[in-house]
């Protein structure tokens, strides 16, 4: 099943011969997590080494710090954020020198595929669009207000993690003994489609939105009725910024077991879009989770099915959850997230690690 993105077309242009060495090289990594982990370790170490003591004091936390689980995706200087979540911590791009920013960008890129990285930096740049739309002269919208936090000491064999976070971006990673788990991985976009100014037409999360519509539209009416769990879209993704992903008894929608192969392909294409926001090793792990689920995958939709209607969807297996909603600002404001039910913040790997070390 080809991914529907510019990556497919460029691969086709290059032809299979040029791609062969890459797959051969893949086989040298028996553990598909490792390359991402060592790159993350290197980028995080170099960023920390480039900071002065004051900056390092803001960027570095103990691994066991409660702050590691304290993620959210709303602007941090709103009353709501401060009342409910406290002050966002970490070192901002704004407080770095230009060369430090490049090192921070490298750390962000280490946790994302090229498509994922482009989404992240484009989302950051939307703050400038909002600043113009809202006539904001102050600090409320600032494309450099993205915070970098490193938990523990970066190493290929130890336990550590990092987060890059600000308005509409929250990318969380945990590294345990050279294995990486990503999650929660959140991307939002406001405006979902830029409708004025020089960047008119820009839709940074177009694929997340369009591929969801392709699934609901591929279903015939009886299946659509099962998939649509609420005629009204939820105002927010259900798990919001909870520390542990859990749905509270909401109907799970349509089972993939009832889908035709064409409908199922549309669902797989949607999951692939989220899986491929992260680097190859992590993306492969996500696709393994999908394959292990077989047809025990559920797709639920809320809201309308016409373009411009407020809408929400979720895809869930016993291992992971994807949620997306486009309801705020007249359905031109997207929130999307990939979460692991047991693996967010590396909980799964940490449990295995501590059990193994106690048995020794």
Protein Blocks (a to p, Z undefined) as FASTA:
>chain_A
ZZddfklmmmmmnommlmmmmmmmmmmmmblklmmmmmmmmmmmmmmmmpcfklmmmmpc
cfklmklmmgcfbdfkbfklmmmnopaedjdfklpcfklmmmmmmmmmmmpcfklmmmmm
mmmmmmmmmmmmnopablmbccklcccddedjddfklccddddddehiacddddeehiac
edddddddddfbdcedjkgoiafklmmmmmmmmmmmmpcfklmmmmmmbfbdcfbdfklm
afbdcdehiaebjafklpcfklmmmmmmmmmmmmmmpcfklmmmmmmmmmmnmmmccddd
edjfbehiacddddddfkbccddddfbgniiaccdddddfklgghlmmmmmmmmmmmmZZ
